Amino acid sequence: LISLFFALYYPLGYALGAKTLTLVALMLPTLVFSSVYCSLRGYLWGKEKFFAVSIVEVIEQVSRIGICVALFLFGFNKLNSVAISLSTGSLISAVACFIFFFVYNLFRFIFHKIS
């Protein structure tokens, strides 16, 4: 999907406009980060680690709001700030979910070896 977007960049730019294409390009990394995040979140949800999933959700929302407000304060374009905060919030949530996933499996591996 991402490669298709870049292959059709100029025809889409002509049809949709440069501003729309910029926003879509800024939000494209969210596809990758969200797919990783959703897979790991589903795993944790299936293992009944609801607290970890809730903490990741809070981290994601706080990071999105914080990044967006910081970009507003630095004078960035409002639309681009929202798109950038969406992508970086997704990255941060994917990393946080990966950390919870790794820690859960590490402890499970250690305690499985002990018993």
C-alpha positions as CSV (number, residue, x, y, z in Angstrom):
1,L,0.0,0.0,0.0
2,I,2.8,2.4,0.9
3,S,4.7,1.6,-2.4
4,L,1.5,2.0,-4.3
5,F,1.1,5.5,-2.8
6,F,4.6,6.5,-3.8
7,A,4.1,5.0,-7.3
8,L,1.0,7.1,-7.8
9,Y,2.3,10.2,-6.0
10,Y,2.2,12.6,-9.0
11,P,-1.2,11.5,-10.3
12,L,-2.7,11.7,-6.8
13,G,-1.1,15.0,-6.2
14,Y,-2.7,16.4,-9.3
15,A,-6.1,15.0,-8.4
16,L,-6.1,15.6,-4.6
17,G,-3.8,18.5,-4.1
18,A,-0.4,18.9,-2.5
19,K,-1.7,19.5,1.1
20,T,-3.7,16.3,1.1
21,L,-0.7,14.3,-0.2
22,T,1.5,15.8,2.5
23,L,-0.9,14.7,5.2
24,V,-1.3,11.2,3.8
25,A,2.5,10.9,3.6
26,L,2.9,12.0,7.2
27,M,0.4,9.5,8.4
28,L,1.6,6.5,6.3
29,P,4.0,5.2,9.0
30,T,1.0,4.8,11.2
31,L,0.0,1.7,9.1
32,V,3.2,-0.1,10.1
33,F,3.1,0.9,13.7
34,S,-0.6,0.2,14.2
35,S,-0.2,-3.3,12.7
36,V,2.6,-4.2,15.1
37,Y,0.8,-2.6,18.0
38,C,-2.6,-4.3,17.3
39,S,-0.9,-7.8,17.0
40,L,1.0,-7.4,20.3
41,R,-2.1,-5.8,22.0
42,G,-4.2,-8.8,20.9
43,Y,-1.6,-11.2,22.3
44,L,-1.6,-9.4,25.7
45,W,-5.4,-9.2,25.7
46,G,-5.6,-12.9,25.0
47,K,-3.2,-13.6,27.9
48,E,-5.5,-11.4,30.1
49,K,-2.9,-8.7,30.7
50,F,-5.6,-6.0,30.8
51,F,-3.5,-3.6,32.9
52,A,-0.7,-3.6,30.4
53,V,-3.1,-2.9,27.5
54,S,-4.7,-0.1,29.4
55,I,-1.3,1.5,30.3
56,V,-0.3,1.3,26.6
57,E,-3.5,3.1,25.7
58,V,-2.9,5.8,28.2
59,I,0.7,6.2,27.0
60,E,-0.5,6.5,23.4
61,Q,-3.1,9.2,24.2
62,V,-0.8,11.2,26.4
63,S,2.0,11.1,23.9
64,R,-0.3,12.2,21.0
65,I,-1.6,15.1,23.0
66,G,1.8,16.1,24.3
67,I,3.5,16.0,20.9
68,C,0.6,17.9,19.2
69,V,0.6,20.6,21.9
70,A,4.4,20.9,21.7
71,L,4.3,21.2,17.9
72,F,1.6,23.9,18.2
73,L,3.7,25.8,20.7
74,F,6.7,25.7,18.3
75,G,4.6,27.2,15.6
76,F,4.2,24.3,13.2
77,N,1.2,24.0,10.8
78,K,-1.8,22.7,12.7
79,L,-2.7,20.0,10.2
80,N,0.9,18.7,9.9
81,S,1.2,18.8,13.7
82,V,-1.9,16.5,14.1
83,A,-0.6,14.1,11.4
84,I,2.9,14.0,13.0
85,S,1.5,13.5,16.5
86,L,-0.7,10.6,15.1
87,S,2.3,8.9,13.6
88,T,4.6,9.4,16.6
89,G,1.9,8.4,19.0
90,S,1.4,5.2,17.1
91,L,5.2,4.6,17.2
92,I,5.4,5.2,20.9
93,S,2.4,2.9,21.6
94,A,3.9,0.2,19.4
95,V,7.2,0.4,21.3
96,A,5.5,0.5,24.7
97,C,3.4,-2.6,23.7
98,F,6.5,-4.4,22.5
99,I,8.2,-3.6,25.9
100,F,5.2,-5.1,27.8
101,F,5.2,-8.1,25.5
102,F,8.9,-8.7,25.9
103,V,8.8,-8.3,29.7
104,Y,5.8,-10.6,30.0
105,N,7.5,-13.3,28.0
106,L,10.8,-12.9,29.7
107,F,9.2,-13.3,33.1
108,R,7.2,-16.3,31.9
109,F,10.3,-17.9,30.5
110,I,12.3,-17.3,33.7
111,F,9.6,-18.7,36.0
112,H,8.9,-21.6,33.6
113,K,12.6,-22.6,33.9
114,I,12.5,-22.3,37.7
115,S,9.5,-24.5,38.2
